[in-house]
């Protein structure tokens, strides 16, 4: 896929230093963006690449098609919803994550 910018460049994963969830979170200004609409977030960033691991890059829209919530009241709610969707749909690379989170939360 042709990305609007390099997933490993400064607009993407910052030279491969940030992956997955961190790339999504850095697009948000915690002080100004909440409540945050899923629809508006995807409209603005949907085509942006997100590196999941050393092999896979997907779009923001690919991740958010699995996020059920339509709005996030704060940064914590955003993190929980996105993290849950990523884990449940094989988009979370961190090995052992299931030992630290309750996917029912």
Secondary structure per residue as TSV (DSSP state, phi and psi in degrees):
chain	resnum	aa	ss	phi	psi
A	1	X	-	360.0	142.9
A	2	X	-	-86.3	116.3
A	3	X	-	-90.2	152.7
A	4	X	S	-65.8	-19.2
A	5	X	S	-155.9	164.4
A	6	X	-	-65.3	123.5
A	7	X	T	-62.8	-17.2
A	8	X	T	-106.2	4.8
A	9	X	S	-89.6	-174.3
A	10	X	T	-61.6	-29.5
A	11	X	T	-84.9	-9.9
A	12	X	T	-109.7	-108.6
A	13	X	T	-93.9	18.3
A	14	X	T	50.7	62.1
A	15	X	T	65.4	31.6
A	16	X	T	69.6	16.3
A	17	X	T	-82.9	-20.6
A	18	X	-	-124.5	138.3
A	19	X	-	-126.2	160.7
A	20	X	H	44.3	-117.8
A	21	X	H	-58.0	-37.1
A	22	X	H	-62.6	-36.4
A	23	X	H	-65.6	-40.2
A	24	X	H	-67.3	-43.5
A	25	X	H	-67.4	-33.7
A	26	X	T	-71.4	-9.1
A	27	X	T	-82.8	-3.5
A	28	X	-	-110.4	138.9
A	29	X	-	-98.9	106.8
A	30	X	T	-58.5	-32.5
A	31	X	T	-78.3	-23.9
A	32	X	T	-118.2	-20.5
A	33	X	S	-93.8	-1.6
A	34	X	-	-108.8	144.4
A	35	X	S	-66.2	147.4
A	36	X	E	-114.0	128.8
A	37	X	E	-88.0	129.9
A	38	X	H	-58.2	-43.6
A	39	X	H	-60.5	-44.0
A	40	X	H	-68.4	-39.1
A	41	X	H	-61.7	-46.7
A	42	X	H	-68.9	-36.1
A	43	X	H	-61.4	-38.6
A	44	X	H	-80.9	-38.6
A	45	X	H	-118.6	1.4
A	46	X	T	-52.4	-35.5
A	47	X	T	-85.8	-7.5
A	48	X	S	-67.8	143.0
A	49	X	E	-81.0	147.7
A	50	X	E	-130.6	116.9
A	51	X	E	-78.2	121.7
A	52	X	-	-87.7	-36.4
A	53	X	S	-159.4	-168.1
A	54	X	S	-67.8	-13.2
A	55	X	S	-111.7	-32.9
A	56	X	-	-110.2	135.8
A	57	X	E	-128.2	130.3
A	58	X	E	-128.6	169.4
A	59	X	E	-87.8	161.0
A	60	X	H	-57.0	-42.2
A	61	X	H	-60.5	-37.6
A	62	X	H	-60.2	-39.6
A	63	X	H	-71.1	-45.8
A	64	X	H	-74.4	-10.4
A	65	X	T	-67.5	-15.0
A	66	X	T	-101.9	-6.0
A	67	X	-	-83.9	121.7
A	68	X	-	-80.3	-36.2
A	69	X	-	-67.2	142.9
A	70	X	S	-96.5	-16.7
A	71	X	E	-149.3	148.6
A	72	X	E	-120.5	125.1
A	73	X	S	-74.0	-28.9
A	74	X	S	-157.4	-179.4
A	75	X	H	-62.4	-38.0
A	76	X	H	-63.7	-44.8
A	77	X	H	-62.3	-40.3
A	78	X	H	-59.9	-51.4
A	79	X	H	-58.5	-45.5
A	80	X	H	-62.8	-47.3
A	81	X	H	-66.2	-45.0
A	82	X	H	-69.1	-44.0
A	83	X	H	-60.5	-43.2
A	84	X	H	-61.6	-46.9
A	85	X	H	-62.2	-41.7
A	86	X	H	-66.1	-43.3
A	87	X	H	-65.7	-44.5
A	88	X	H	-68.9	-18.8
A	89	X	T	-119.4	24.0
A	90	X	T	68.6	27.4
A	91	X	-	-108.7	12.6
A	92	X	-	-114.2	115.6
A	93	X	-	-84.8	-25.5
A	94	X	-	-56.0	118.5
A	95	X	T	-77.0	130.6
A	96	X	T	92.8	5.7
A	97	X	G	-57.1	-33.6
A	98	X	G	-62.7	-20.1
A	99	X	G	-77.6	-17.7
A	100	X	T	-110.9	-11.0
A	101	X	-	-131.4	151.6
A	102	X	-	-102.1	108.2
A	103	X	T	-67.4	-8.2
A	104	X	T	-83.4	-12.8
A	105	X	-	-73.4	360.0
